Amino acid sequence: MEILMTVSKFASICTME
Protein backbone atom coordinates (compact mmCIF):
# COMPACT_ATOMS: atom_id res chain seq x y z
CA MET A 1 0.00 0.00 0.00
CA GLU A 2 1.53 3.30 -1.05
CA ILE A 3 -0.59 5.30 1.39
CA LEU A 4 0.51 3.16 4.33
CA MET A 5 4.17 3.67 3.41
CA THR A 6 3.69 7.42 3.09
CA VAL A 7 1.90 7.65 6.44
CA SER A 8 4.54 5.48 8.10
CA LYS A 9 7.31 7.68 6.73
CA PHE A 10 5.53 10.88 7.76
CA ALA A 11 4.82 9.49 11.24
CA SER A 12 8.48 8.50 11.58
CA ILE A 13 9.57 12.05 10.81
CA CYS A 14 6.99 13.54 13.18
CA THR A 15 8.12 11.20 15.95
CA MET A 16 11.78 12.03 15.32
CA GLU A 17 11.03 15.76 15.63
C-alpha positions as CSV (number, residue, x, y, z in Angstrom):
1,M,0.0,0.0,0.0
2,E,1.5,3.3,-1.1
3,I,-0.6,5.3,1.4
4,L,0.5,3.2,4.3
5,M,4.2,3.7,3.4
6,T,3.7,7.4,3.1
7,V,1.9,7.6,6.4
8,S,4.5,5.5,8.1
9,K,7.3,7.7,6.7
10,F,5.5,10.9,7.8
11,A,4.8,9.5,11.2
12,S,8.5,8.5,11.6
13,I,9.6,12.1,10.8
14,C,7.0,13.5,13.2
15,T,8.1,11.2,16.0
16,M,11.8,12.0,15.3
17,E,11.0,15.8,15.6
